[in-house]
Amino acid sequence: MTLGSDVSGMTATAGSAAAKGMSIVVPVYNEAAGLAALHQRICDLAKTLRERYRLACEVVYVDDGSADATLSIARSLPADAIDVQVVSLSRNFGKEAALMAGLDHARLGAVMFMDGDGQHPPVLVEQLVRHWIEDGYDVVYTAKAHRDNEPFLRRLAGRGFYALINWGARQKIPEDAGDFRLLSPRAVAALRQLPERNRFFKGLASWIGFRQIRVDYEPAPRTHGVTTFSAARLLGLSIEGVTSFSVAPLRFASLLGVILAGGAFLFGLSILWEVWTTGKQVPGYPSLVIGLMTIGGVQLIMIGIVGEYIGKILSELKARPIYFVAEHSEKHAEADDAAKRTAAE
């Protein structure tokens, strides 16, 4: 019995890599206003990639329980120069589950993950594909070039998140990296073999290794609507990501406990020294109350951290499916072209 996986047989040259094609996975949630325009941009991109690299493409839209007309619009999108899959989840399972659903339904070799808000420019997609096919990288990920347009507290929170999740980690997660990335066929095969249900794609895509390259970019303004990621939701996602991928909070709790215990020991020594040298008893009621409240608060924080990890263990033991697909449809570009020719005749 081997505890590893050999994907060396999937190593491909530039020509054979392009021959496997690429699936573009786009999770969508309440993106009805801009979905048609996004699809047209993807179709134009597919034509460019086919002409330049002979790269066949498909797009997989994963509707994550949208409350607007996103699903009905996705059903009506034409397969113009690109195959179209529409995967509708039974409810809103979250972005990580939607990404996994898209990965499971991707039929071609490489996989590219894109957001559905139109902030990822096609020129950047061509750059990612070039790094994969021409330069031989297995993971091409994007990251924000800067956060100058974000509030100070949000920038500080972002730096704190990456500092915490990378603390003591052997494989660091690149700071400000996003879900917008391209995975080669063997990187896709490796990612599919990871069995955990509490998934953090940014971390997992970094953890699998292989040749990786970072591409900095400035996200374009949203083509419609406003972001659904509020401060509270971002905090929740950060907690989910850290506890799903890293044990840094547990190490932090242990370190804090050691510091408090050491401080209490030194404080006790100082009291003994004062009694020994002066013979005076130190009034202890205020310091006792403050010490008890401090230790009690820290204990509650530690219990909460441990509880988060116990919850993750319970979720893994239950082994519930990550998502349920309520509807799945496919359209093939060849079929559409044949129908057009028949209609013209």
CORDAQUI-V459738 format. One line per field, one symbol per residue. ss: DSSP state (~ for helix, > for strand, _ for the rest). burial: + if it has 24 or more other C-alpha atoms within 12 Angstrom, else -. A space follows every 50 residues. Layout:
ss = ???
burial = ???
This chain:
ss = _______~~~___~~~~~~__>>>>>>>___~~~~~~~~~~~~~~~~~~~ ~~~___>>>>>>>______~~~~~~~______>>>>>>>_____~~~~~~ ~~~~~____>>>>>>______~~~~~~~~~~~~_____>>>>>>______ _~~~~~~~~~~~~~~___________>>>>>>>_~~~~~~~~________ ~~~~~~~____>>>>>>_____________~~~~~~~~~~~~~~~__~~~ ~~~~~~~~~~~~~~~~~~~~~~~~~~~~______~~~~~~~~~~~~~~~~ ~~~~~~~~~~~~~~~~~~______>>>>>>>_~~~~~~~~~~~~_
burial = ----------++-+--++-+++++++++++++++++-++-+++++++-+- --+-++++++++++++---++++++-++++++++++++++-+++++++++ ++++++++++++++++++++++-++++++++++--+++++++++------ -------+--++-+++-----+++++++++++++++++++++---+++++ +++++++++++++++++-+-----------------++++++++++++++ -----------------------------------------------+-- ----+--++--+---------++++--++++++------------
